[in-house]
């Protein structure tokens, strides 16, 4: 059971890091980024962090994965959520703030 728990956790982390790398490459090359997918990835990364901090079973990630897609998309309906996602995209791309001369 512990082996399967570790496999799920490693797979979740690998998928999340892969999504972040792919999004960064798209941003740097000027390609379109799917904002709802990026928002869902951010929520899933937060889920992984919570699982690790609270020392819960990684099996929770199996139901948190689809839930993160729903929450990530719903997050974009609110202006604060949109600003948060855009700020994270800016950080990922390595862009400087628009306030700098």
C-alpha positions in Angstrom: 0.0 0.0 0.0 2.9 2.4 0.8 4.4 1.7 -2.6 1.2 2.6 -4.4 0.9 5.7 -2.2 4.4 6.8 -3.3 3.7 6.1 -7.0 0.6 8.2 -6.9 2.4 11.1 -5.2 5.4 10.9 -7.6 3.1 10.8 -10.6 1.1 13.8 -9.4 4.3 15.8 -8.8 5.7 14.8 -12.2 2.5 15.8 -14.0 2.4 19.1 -12.2 6.0 19.9 -13.0 5.6 18.8 -16.6 2.6 21.2 -16.9 4.6 24.1 -15.5 7.5 23.4 -17.8 5.2 23.1 -20.9 3.4 26.4 -19.9 6.7 28.2 -19.5 7.9 27.1 -22.9 4.7 28.2 -24.5 4.9 31.6 -22.8 8.5 32.1 -23.9 7.8 31.1 -27.5 4.7 33.3 -27.7 2.2 30.5 -28.1 -1.3 30.5 -26.6 -1.7 29.3 -23.0 -4.9 27.6 -21.9 -5.7 29.7 -18.8 -8.3 27.3 -17.3 -5.8 24.5 -17.5 -3.1 26.5 -15.9 -5.5 27.5 -13.1 -6.4 23.9 -12.5 -2.7 23.0 -12.4 -2.2 25.7 -9.7 -5.0 24.3 -7.6 -3.7 20.8 -8.0 -0.2 21.9 -6.9 -1.9 23.4 -3.8 -3.6 20.1 -3.2 -0.3 18.2 -3.4 1.3 20.7 -0.9 -1.7 20.2 1.5 -1.4 16.4 1.2 2.3 16.6 2.1 1.9 19.2 4.9 -1.0 17.4 6.5 0.6 14.0 6.0 -2.6 12.6 4.3 -2.7 9.6 2.0 -1.8 10.4 -1.6 -4.9 8.5 -2.6 -6.8 11.7 -1.9 -5.1 13.1 -5.0 -7.2 10.7 -7.1 -10.4 12.7 -6.3 -8.6 16.0 -5.9 -7.4 15.9 -9.5 -10.8 16.3 -11.1 -11.9 18.6 -8.3 -9.0 20.9 -9.1 -10.2 21.3 -12.6 -13.6 22.4 -11.4 -12.2 24.7 -8.8 -9.5 26.1 -11.1 -12.1 26.9 -13.8 -14.5 28.4 -11.2 -11.7 30.6 -9.9 -11.6 32.4 -13.2 -15.1 33.7 -12.7 -13.9 36.1 -10.1 -11.6 39.1 -10.7 -9.4 38.3 -7.8 -8.9 34.7 -9.2 -8.1 36.1 -12.6 -5.5 38.5 -11.2 -4.0 35.7 -9.1 -3.7 33.4 -12.1 -2.3 36.1 -14.3 0.3 37.0 -11.6 1.4 33.4 -11.5 1.7 33.3 -15.2 3.8 36.4 -15.1 6.1 34.9 -12.5 6.3 31.7 -14.5 7.3 33.6 -17.6 9.8 35.6 -15.7 8.2 38.9 -16.7 8.8 42.1 -14.9 5.9 44.1 -13.4 4.2 46.7 -15.6 5.1 49.4 -13.1 8.8 49.4 -13.9 10.0 52.1 -16.4 
